[in-house]
Amino acid sequence: MKKVPYRINLTEEYIPKQWYNISADMIDKAPPLLIPNTRKPATIDDLSQVFCRELSRQELDNENAYIDIPEEIRDYYRTCRPAPLMRAYALEKALCTPAKIYYKFEGNNTSGSHKLNSAIPQAYYAKQEGLKNLTTETGAGQWGTALSMACAHFGIDLTVYMVKGSYNQKPQRRTVMQVFGANVIPSPSNKTNSGKAMLENLGKDTTGSLGCAITEAVEHAVSHENTRYVLGSVLNQVLLHQSIIGLESKAAMELYDEYPDIIIGCVGGGSSYGGLIAPFMGDKIKKTHNPYFIAVEPKSCPSLSRGKYSYDYCDVGQITPLAKMYTVGSDFIPSPDHAGGLRYHGMSPIISKLYDDKLIDEARAIEQTGIFDAAVEFARIEGILPAPESSHAIKVAMDEAVKCRETNEAKTILFVLTGTGYFDMSAYGAYMDKKMTDYIPTNEELKNSFEKLPEVE
Ligand SMILES: *Cc1c(COP(=O)(O)O)cnc(C)c1O
């Protein structure tokens, strides 16, 4: 057998020609999105008022397992894909583990994360439809950056509502988006009626949340001509686009006769993890393989591990469709001490359903300081400065590799390293200066938030 290289670099021909739609192969489908006032399942026409039409179609597609990737999208993918699949020999050695550790490195483009994989098709379909403007929200900033790049490429104007806490913590992110031509507005803002109401309710000093920023971006889209709203995670269409992470990983591993025993990823809205696991989950559903799936989230925003599986709003203003998902409640605002992303109150309906059906085996929540311990150790050993979000997966991959040392099992571990952490220096700084704290919401706080979940029968 050929020795696996440190870095498996596939050639361009390996860029998938089709995305893989896990929904089509799920025996029990994720429950549908519901229109808030009628509580009826959302149709393509309903969704098309907010989203692009082709993306609305993809959102509701439970039938086609494979969807063609248009050539113009593959052309942009060529600038940074296939992303390398790394074999973490140095980490294995440092941990003295017999485990084989692989990671798909998605930080290899200017946006610094996997978000570009969905930004490109979303901007492309908007252009195909003749739209001139898009709006979106961004938290930590990677999505806004990726979408700014894609909109610049396809010649579309973009307005980004950026969670105010991040806008102030990460001014460089804001500037990168401006370089790519985006109009960046801190949220809540007084540019929209919903923003004004939130400033009124939450006070002028509020740091905002993704849920607030989504409401503003949607209001902006529906109240302007030729404008639609796009979202960087959570939705089925985004998991679909991200399936290229899993397809490429699987193709690279097959070249060396490898198949993962344990598949790990961080979950914010669940798009990168949903994309990584898609083809492997397909195998599990078809019973050809049985990998063990672990989704990792922050203890400060624990939607899978402590949330409820319930219909909830996707935003604070309650104007978006209801989604059945693991949620800590749409007006849950994570502590400002929480540094990284992964702050969304809900979770992808597909990931939620797979977890509820125990096809995803485990959700593990980790406190922030533990994440940074792993991030710094990994940086020193593997020479990549990981995003705090990605470090959730690193931490659990390292923990699993240490377990393998103890049981002397040579398991194959695969995780997705979703991005780099160059814009997270204030968080790294707090950690290095030992000023980082761990915030874990109390049962009381979660209970208060659960009481406001909408009732849906
Ligand atoms: C957005 C982001 C995440 C979390 O989003 P998912 O939709 O759960 O993938 C994780 N890591 C990085 C680097 C991100 O930018």
The ligand as a Tripos MOL2 file, in Angstrom:
@<TRIPOS>MOLECULE
LIG
   15    15     1     0     0
SMALL
NO_CHARGES

@<TRIPOS>ATOM
      1 C1        -19.3980   29.5890   10.2190 C.3       1 LIG1
      2 C2        -18.2940   28.7640   10.7070 C.ar      1 LIG1
      3 C3        -18.5360   27.6100   11.4810 C.ar      1 LIG1
      4 C4        -19.8940   27.1660   11.9200 C.3       1 LIG1
      5 O1        -20.8730   27.0870   10.9730 O.3       1 LIG1
      6 P1        -21.5060   25.7230   10.4810 P.3       1 LIG1
      7 O2        -22.6460   26.1170    9.6490 O.co2     1 LIG1
      8 O3        -21.8970   24.9320   11.6890 O.co2     1 LIG1
      9 O4        -20.4390   25.0430    9.7170 O.co2     1 LIG1
     10 C5        -17.4570   26.8710   11.8740 C.ar      1 LIG1
     11 N1        -16.2090   27.2180   11.5640 N.ar      1 LIG1
     12 C6        -15.9390   28.3100   10.8300 C.ar      1 LIG1
     13 C7        -14.5070   28.6530   10.5260 C.3       1 LIG1
     14 C8        -16.9640   29.1200   10.3750 C.ar      1 LIG1
     15 O5        -16.7020   30.1930    9.6350 O.3       1 LIG1
@<TRIPOS>BOND
     1     1     2 1
     2     2     3 ar
     3     2    14 ar
     4     3     4 1
     5     3    10 ar
     6     4     5 1
     7     5     6 1
     8     6     7 2
     9     6     8 1
    10     6     9 1
    11    10    11 ar
    12    11    12 ar
    13    12    13 1
    14    12    14 ar
    15    14    15 1
@<TRIPOS>SUBSTRUCTURE
     1 LIG1         1 GROUP 0 **** ****
